Amino acid sequence: MAVSATNSSKDVLDSRMLPGTHLFANLAALVETQDLGGAMWNSTVNAVVTTVAALAVCSIAGYGFEVYHSRAKDRLMGFLLLAIMIPFAATMIPLFQLFAELDLLSTTFAVILPAVSTPFLILLFRQASRSFPREIIEAGRIDGLREVAIFLRLYLPTMRPTFAAAAVITFMTAWNNFLWPKVVLVNNEAQTMPMLIANLTAGYVTDYGLLMLALLIGSLPTVIVFFVLQRSFAEGITGAIK
């Protein structure tokens, strides 16, 4: 992909494996024909806000399910896990109608809200919370800390690997999300990078050098996030499984 981004479309079709001299020409054509800056900005806002909101909501939910354990919460968790089995295609049309009635089409909220709370992340934080020592919670209560302070000052720093794992998963999913933004963003000004890349293959002739450059640019944020949080990601997943 990186090598093809520096070649012309003809060179890519000829399976050229050496770097070429068309990188800046491809970049100029991409900027001229597509709103690259706008798409990158929209994807960044959607992914970052979705990640922060999902971590806040799902971590509190997972913490509550385990620390304030009860049979009723176990039943509720079972219903949440059943939601994983429902394909998104079955809920897409009702979601679209809902956001249309709320006049939220072509807005950031329409993209972000369905991804703020996911059963998988809640389960991840619930499983991780099982390894959180209850003695720390009791010690915090004895010292006069309120429940919110215990969560922010004791639980959150201890569960950094789990937060990192959840952040990587959520960011990559939000950044690469194509179907729902394509449905709900009826205005091209709100298009994301996956939508922009799809537009490059929608014409009669596809410039593969241009397409590979767009793919390279669109892949960089997720690659950077993963490698920065790689070690914490592995620790977080392992801790959640334990």
C-alpha positions in Angstrom: 0.0 0.0 0.0 2.8 2.4 0.9 4.7 1.6 -2.2 1.7 1.8 -4.5 0.9 5.3 -3.0 4.1 6.6 -4.7 3.2 5.1 -8.1 0.8 5.9 -10.9 -2.3 3.9 -11.5 -0.7 2.2 -14.5 2.3 1.2 -12.4 0.0 -0.2 -9.7 -1.9 -2.3 -12.3 1.5 -3.5 -13.6 2.4 -4.8 -10.1 5.3 -2.5 -9.7 6.9 -3.2 -6.3 9.5 -0.4 -6.2 8.7 3.2 -5.0 7.8 5.6 -7.7 7.8 9.4 -8.2 4.1 10.1 -8.2 3.6 10.6 -4.4 3.2 14.4 -4.6 1.2 14.1 -7.8 -1.2 11.7 -6.2 -1.4 13.9 -3.1 -2.2 17.0 -5.2 -4.9 15.1 -7.1 -6.4 13.8 -3.9 -6.6 17.2 -2.3 -8.0 18.7 -5.5 -10.7 16.2 -6.1 -11.7 15.3 -2.5 -12.2 17.2 0.8 -9.3 15.3 2.5 -9.0 17.7 5.4 -12.7 17.7 6.1 -12.9 14.0 6.0 -9.9 13.6 8.4 -11.4 16.1 10.8 -14.8 14.5 10.8 -13.3 11.0 11.4 -11.0 12.3 14.1 -13.9 14.1 15.9 -16.2 11.0 15.6 -13.5 8.6 16.8 -12.2 10.6 19.7 -15.6 11.7 21.0 -16.9 8.2 20.6 -13.9 6.7 22.4 -14.0 9.1 25.4 -17.8 8.8 25.8 -17.8 5.0 25.5 -15.0 4.6 28.0 -16.9 6.8 30.5 -20.2 5.1 30.1 -19.1 1.5 29.8 -16.5 1.6 32.6 -19.1 3.0 35.0 -21.5 0.3 33.8 -19.0 -2.5 34.1 -17.9 -1.3 37.5 -21.5 -1.0 38.8 -22.4 -4.5 37.5 -19.6 -6.1 39.5 -19.0 -3.9 42.6 -22.8 -3.5 43.3 -23.5 -7.1 42.3 -27.0 -8.6 42.5 -29.1 -11.2 40.8 -31.2 -8.6 39.0 -28.0 -7.1 37.5 -26.9 -10.6 36.3 -30.2 -11.0 34.5 -29.8 -7.5 33.0 -26.3 -8.4 31.8 -27.7 -11.5 30.2 -30.1 -9.4 28.2 -27.3 -7.1 27.2 -25.2 -10.0 26.0 -28.1 -11.2 23.9 -28.0 -7.9 22.0 -24.6 -8.9 20.6 -26.3 -11.6 18.6 -28.6 -9.1 16.9 -27.1 -8.0 13.6 -26.8 -4.3 13.0 -28.8 -4.6 9.8 -31.9 -5.5 11.9 -31.6 -2.2 14.0 -30.3 0.1 11.3 -33.7 1.2 9.9 -35.3 1.9 13.3 -32.2 3.8 14.3 -32.4 5.9 11.1 -36.1 6.7 11.7 -35.4 7.6 15.3 -32.6 10.1 14.4 -34.7 11.5 11.6 -37.5 12.2 14.0 -35.0 13.8 16.3 -33.7 15.9 13.4 -30.1 14.6 14.0 -29.3 13.4 10.5 -25.9 14.5 9.2 -24.7 15.4 12.6 -21.9 14.1 14.8 -24.4 13.0 17.4 -26.1 10.6 15.0 -22.8 8.8 14.4 -21.6 8.8 18.0 -24.7 8.0 20.1 -25.3 4.4 18.9 -21.6 3.5 19.8 -21.5 5.1 23.2 -22.6 2.0 25.1 -21.8 -1.5 23.7 -22.4 -4.8 25.5 -18.8 -5.9 24.7 -17.1 -3.0 26.4 -19.5 -3.3 29.4 -18.6 -7.0 29.7 -14.8 -6.2 29.3 -14.9 -3.7 32.2 -17.1 -6.1 34.3 -14.7 -8.9 33.9 -11.7 -6.6 34.7 -13.5 -5.3 37.8 -13.5 -8.8 39.2 -9.8 -8.6 39.7 -10.0 -5.2 41.4 -9.4 -5.8 45.2 -12.5 -5.1 47.3 -10.2 -4.2 50.2 -9.3 -1.0 48.4 -12.9 -0.1 48.0 -13.5 -0.7 51.7 -10.4 1.2 52.7 -11.5 4.1 50.6 -15.0 4.1 52.3 -13.4 4.0 55.7 -11.2 7.0 54.8 -14.4 8.9 53.9 -14.2 8.8 50.1 -17.4 8.9 48.3 -18.3 6.3 45.6 -17.4 8.7 42.8 -14.0 9.5 44.3 -13.3 5.8 44.8 -14.0 5.2 41.1 -11.9 8.2 39.9 -9.0 8.0 42.3 -8.7 4.3 43.0 -10.4 2.2 40.3 -9.4 4.2 37.2 -5.6 4.4 37.8 -5.5 0.7 38.7 -7.4 -0.3 35.5 -5.4 1.7 33.0 -4.5 -1.4 30.9 -8.2 -2.2 30.5 -9.0 1.4 29.6 -6.2 1.3 27.0 -7.5 -1.9 25.5 -11.0 -0.5 25.4 -9.7 2.7 23.8 -7.9 0.9 21.1 -10.9 -1.3 20.2 -13.3 1.6 20.3 -11.1 4.0 18.4 -10.4 1.5 15.6 -14.0 0.6 15.3 -15.2 4.2 15.2 -12.6 5.2 12.7 -13.2 2.4 10.3 -17.0 2.5 10.7 -18.5 2.9 7.2 -22.1 1.5 7.0 -23.8 3.6 9.7 -22.2 6.9 8.8 -23.0 6.2 5.1 -26.6 5.8 6.0 -27.0 8.6 8.5 -24.7 11.3 7.0 -26.9 12.4 4.1 -24.7 15.5 3.7 -21.4 15.1 1.9 -19.8 17.8 4.1 -20.0 15.4 7.0 -18.3 12.5 5.2 -15.6 10.4 7.0 -12.4 8.9 5.6 -14.0 5.5 4.9 -16.7 7.3 2.9 -14.1 9.3 1.0 -12.2 6.2 0.1 -15.4 4.5 -1.1 -16.0 7.6 -3.3 -12.7 7.0 -5.1 -13.9 3.7 -6.4 -17.4 4.9 -7.4 -16.4 6.3 -10.8 -16.0 4.6 -14.2 -12.2 4.7 -13.9 -10.3 4.1 -10.6 -6.9 5.8 -10.0 -5.3 3.1 -7.9 -2.3 5.3 -7.0 -4.7 7.9 -5.6 -6.7 5.1 -3.9 -3.6 3.6 -2.2 -2.5 7.0 -0.9 -6.0 7.6 0.6 -5.9 4.2 2.2 -2.4 4.9 3.6 -3.5 8.3 5.1 -6.7 6.7 6.4 -4.8 3.9 8.1 -2.2 6.0 9.9 -4.3 7.1 12.9 -5.3 3.6 13.8 -1.8 2.3 13.3 -0.4 5.0 15.6 -3.0 4.5 18.3 -2.4 0.7 18.3 1.4 0.9 18.5 1.3 3.6 21.2 -1.0 1.5 23.3 0.1 -1.9 22.2 1.6 -3.1 25.5 -1.3 -1.8 27.6 -3.7 -3.3 25.1 -2.2 -6.8 25.6 -2.2 -6.4 29.4 -5.8 -5.1 29.4 -7.1 -8.0 27.3 -5.2 -10.6 29.4 -6.5 -9.0 32.6 -10.1 -9.0 31.4 -9.9 -12.7 30.5 -8.5 -13.6 33.9 
